[in-house]
Amino acid sequence: MARICRRLAEPRKCTVLSVDTWLGAPIVYTDPNAINHSELSDGNGNLKLFEKFLKNMILSNVSDIVTPLRLPSLGAAHVLNCFKIKADIIYIDGDHEYEGVKADLAAYYPIVKKGGLFYGDDAENVDVRRAVREMVAALSGQLQWVENRKDGATWLTWKLF
């Protein structure tokens, strides 16, 4: 995502905000087959998801345009709004309940710059799909489903105004 942002944004600078707690979903703690624990934990049950994310940023040479915010989604949105920070791309992998998804969408849509990309995953989840479709209909936006991930569909919108 960040490498594409860099190519599309030239000659201006692109900004990618990555908001996550990097704690993992509950299933990664309860199902030993959910992730590769030998690669992603320290052996004491502590996941190293954030460390893996940072390593991937460095290896991909995108640490200059990606800003990770290690906060719950609504807390991070509050911080971004307080500092009037805008982003070209926002990817949401947050709450999966209808009201939580609506709250994430409402909090982050104003942060996306005009012409920016606003997207997330788990579009196969009925609550995620419903909330995103309602937002797009209310804002007269465009919605494109991309189903290229083995763990679920990705939803995308471009901010037109």
Secondary structure by P-SEA (a helix, b strand, c coil): caaaaaaaaccbbbbbbbbccccccccccccccccccccccccccccaaaaaaaaaaaaacccccbbbbcccaaaaaaaaaaacccccbbbbcccccaaaaaaaaaaccccccccbbbcccccccaaaaaaaaaaaaaacbbbbbbcccccbbbbbbbbcc
